[in-house]
Amino acid sequence: MKLLTHEEIQQLTESQAQSQLTLLEKTYKVDTPLVKHPKREEVFAYMDEITNNLLWLEDRIKYVQMCDRLDSARIS
């Protein structure tokens, strides 16, 4: 799995960001403690990038949802 840059994530739709988030969580098994993680060395080496991607994707999803709510409020 390729980790995305902040700029790439800013171009994603809500569904694309949600798909990337799900894939990231499954690929790196983010709910598994690091000491028991099967890919411990790989995850440890890229921990900052993985964490950034998780946070940026969550932020993007919330941002798109907020924009959608504001747009629907403007129309009403």
Helices and strands as residue ranges (DSSP letters): H 6-9, H 14-28, G 34-36, H 40-45, H 47-75
